[in-house]
Amino acid sequence: MPLNDLEELARIAFDWFWTTDAEDCFRYLSPGAERLLGCPPESLIGRARETLACPGEEASLPQYRAAIAARRPFRDLTYVYRHPDGMPRWFEISGRPLFTPEGDFLGYQGVGSDVTEQHRTRRALVEAHAQLSEQNRRFDAALENMTHGLCMFDAEQRLLVWNRRYLEIFGLSEDAVHVGMSQRAIIETLVALGRYKRGATVDAISEGTRTSLTEDGLKSVLRELADGRVIAVTHRPMDGGGWVATFEDITERRRNEARIIHMARHDGLTDLPNRTRLREIGAELIEMPSTGAGARVAVLCLDLDRFKPVNDSFGHAVGDCLLRAVAERLRGHVRGHDVVARLGGDEFAVISRVEDAAGATGLAERLIAVVAAPYLLDGVTVEIGMSAGIALAEAEGGVPQDIERLLKEADMALYEAKAGGRGTARLFEPQMDETLRERLGLERELREALAQNRFELHYQPLVDLSDNRITGVEALVRWRHPERGLVSPAVFIPLAEETGLIVSIGEWVLRQACRDAAAWHDGISVAVNVSPLQLRHRGFVQSVLSALAMSGLKASRLELEITESVLLDDTEMNLETLHTLRKLGVRISMDDFGTGYSSISYLRRFPFDKIKIDRSFVRDCAAQSEAGAIIRAIVSLGASLGITTLVEGVETEPQLATIRAEGAQEVQGYLFSPPRPVHEIAVLLEAGSASEGRPARTLAA
């Protein structure tokens, strides 16, 4: 075929026509190639085809080389052309070898086409397919790794997609569902297999799905399964019809929520209802109509007696065991519809329906007796007591009452029971409310008195019987009220102990007593009473040191008086504090000796400087030989231990004579002098120190 005819054919079927010589160098390119090659064909004559390929894109050239080496035709061979504009072009060429009549190889001739667009389209399709495959892979992975079950339905309610978790939740085999299965058929399968709780029907479940899909917003439908699990099903409509349903097993979450709700309303140690739950139950009981016996609601506030010493002596583990044991006893000795609650610490409460006040009091007394029985805890026998305050709701037709009011009234009654000696039950009486208001008013005034410096110290002499000289004084605090005058310590000291104000008042007393004593001559000491609360306070030792430093008083002239209760509470810690103070030179005495149960044992544990024999032994010592014998025994014990003995409350000459005869070393009482303000005691001390051998009691005249 003539060359011009080949070119015409190339224009019709291909983009250009080419020929190469035996060395594979171009010897001809048709004129139409310039538009695609980006350069005049003449510039490529004599160049080998391989020199026109893009670097790194020679993947198809080996096939080309193999065809030429074998002198065989090739068809639709693609190679990447290095276009002058820097962008690659994909060319597709076909060719056949040329020979002379004698059979000598002349080269190749053929045609070429630019298939760049087709290649790019094909590559885009391949990449899109790869991306789609990757997306499908990720979708499948996500679907199979979901913690929720999933099903997708089309507009005709036919199943399209599901995951393994869905099958696991309902215990279905792999072949239990299939594409195109209707939602109703799936529900029928689940009901037939007994997966849902008894009573669930296909219609009810289907209706639940329909209702969920028509409601505004996403709302979960709860499905209860036969094995007790709870499944939350959420339906999400899709555009164009159909929906996606997700299935979440919320059984554990519901249990945790129930546990949290329970914990919020119950005590963590005893699992009894707490104060919050008690209020809820009490409110329900009060509003609930009642007929016949048990028409009145009784609230009992209970407080354990002597719990703190047990907790401190044996540790919190035993204390916790004791509280649990008390809870069990209370729970085991009330009726089934009664409520036992723990209010906190060692406080409990009971709500019960009773006929009358006698029934409520009887219940309280029974519970007190039950709690008072000994406990064996971890090999330790423990005995405690309990006090109870009782409040009764008004009988039907009376003034309406709420649980808060009853709890408050029961608490006031409990306060009276504890003040009356503990181990008893008291029924609320209206005057208790007035007493409480007075107490609160007194507490407020006590705080004001502390802030406005309305306290003062009176001093009572301590007399040495060997030479009838005043050797010291005891500081006694007084409250000068602007309207009531001097308020007795018996009134405000117990309140100060309860409220904790005794710590601040005690610090003031200590500072003032040291300051006053520093103005007296060195032979006079000052004794200051110390509350158990003060001694337990972390800064007590520092308070003593500060009072001594600020006043300039020698530590040996300060005497701290403690009672046996100090050593009953926090024994080891209190003993450590006392030892520290004694090492600093401060003297320590035990007040009210002989009134407790363990006084003698404490003398072995701590080297007291002085013991003060309680006034109860002095009152009848002149008339009763037993009282004198006790004084004699205590004096003898003190002498054997090297401890000074002082007898309190000496008021008559016969009492003094008996005490002298029993060998006591020091005395204190109204026979010599009542407590006096600081300016009066200063005069008395001067007179006592200046009158050698003169009886101290005459100085008080």
Buried (B, 14 or more C-beta within 10 A) or exposed (E): EEEEEBBBEBBEEBBBBBBBBBEBBBBBBBEBBBEBBBEEBEEBEEEBBEEBBBEEBBEBBEEBEEBBEEEEEBEEBBBBBBBEEEEBBBBBBBBEBBEEEEEEEBBBBBBBBBBBEEBEEEEEEEEEEEEEEEEEEEEEEEBEEBEBBBBBBBEEBBBBBBBBBBBEBBBBEEEBBEEEBEBBBBBBBBBEEEBBBEEBEBEEBBEBBEEBEEEEEEEBBEBBBEEEBBBBBBBEEEEEEBBBBBBBBBBEEBEEEEEEEEEEBBBEEBBBBBBEBBBEBBEEBBEEEBEEEBBBBBBBBBBBBBBBBBBBBBEEEBBBBBBBBBBEBBBEBBEEEBBBBBBEEBBBBBBBBBEEBEBBBEBBEEBBEBBBEEBEBEEBEBEBBBBBBBBBBEEEEEEEBBBEBBBBBBBBBBBBBBBEEBBBBBBBEEEBEEBBEEBEEBBEBBBEBBEEEBBBBBBBBBBBBEEBBBBBBBBBBBBEBEEEEEBEBEEBBEBBBBBEBBBBBBBBBBBBBBBBBBEBEEEBBBBBBBBBBBBBBEEBBEBBBBBBEEBEBBBEBBBBBBBBEBBBBBBEEBBEBBEBBBEBEBBBBBBBBBBBEEBEEBBEEBEBBBBBBBBBBBBBBBEEEEBBEBBBEBBEBBEEBEBBBBBBBBBBEEBBEBBEEBBBBBBBBBBBBEBBEBEBBBEBBEBBBEBEEBBBBEBBE
